[in-house]
Amino acid sequence: MIITIGGPAGSGTSTTTKLLSEKNGIPYISAGDVFRQMAAEMDMDILEFSKFAEGNIEIDQEIDQRQARIASESEDLIVEGRLSAHFVDADLKVWCNAPLDVRAERISQRENKPVDVAREEIITREESEAQRYLEIHQIDINNMDVYDIVINTHAFKADSVAEIIVKVTEVIRCQQ
């Protein structure tokens, strides 16, 4: 089964992906990891690299193509990334979300920075990404039509979010 999991920064996509991978024994790949790796290779932080990527469509295309290729060669895979659902032929497409303040608090704790700094970085990053996605792929990141389910990750504990997805995959398997 191929599953995509997307969502904005701090929404819990990485945690959900890892838990789901453990529960189902399915490997995963992450667009965020690829993006961070590319930023490190260029000796830039995420915000610098995000701005740099605005003028370099090859970066987005490389991430998208790499994920789509790996997924097409896999029988079971979880593909985590904001645009993965748009490029990967998946059996289940999931979007995770949470309120901005919750996401800022999560990132603040994870990256050991003040909440107000995390909030401003989220806003800056999301504006940059939304512009890039629209210009490069003609994708409105706020349009949820491509997703099979949308989960408010603030309403559930991480284990519960993964369990919801497991239950949905069970239903899909029964219908196949």
NORCORCOR-V442332 format. One line per field, one symbol per residue. ss: DSSP state (a for helix, b for strand, c for the rest). psi: psi as a letter, one per 40 degrees, with the letter a starting at -180 (. if undefined). burial: # if it has 9 or more other C-alpha atoms within 8 Angstrom, else .. Layout:
ss = ???
psi = ???
burial = ???
This chain:
ss = cbbbbbbcccccaaaaaaaaaaaacccbbbaaaaaaaaaaaccccaaaaaaaaaccaaaaaaaaaaaaaaaaccccbbbbcccaaaaccccbbbbbbccaaaaaaaaaaaacccaaaaaaaaaaaaaaaaaaaaaaacccccccccccbbbbcccccaaaaaaaaaaaaaaaaaac
psi = hhhihiiiheeedddddddddddefhiiihdddddddddddefiidddddddddegedddddddddddddddeidhihhhideddeehgidhhhhiiiidddddddddddefiiddddddddddddddddddddddefhheehedeidihhhedeiiddddddddddddddddde.
burial = .#######.####..######....#.####..###..##...#..#.###.##..#..#..###.##..##....#########.####.#######...#######....#.#.###.##..##.#######......#.....#..#####...#..###.##..#..#....
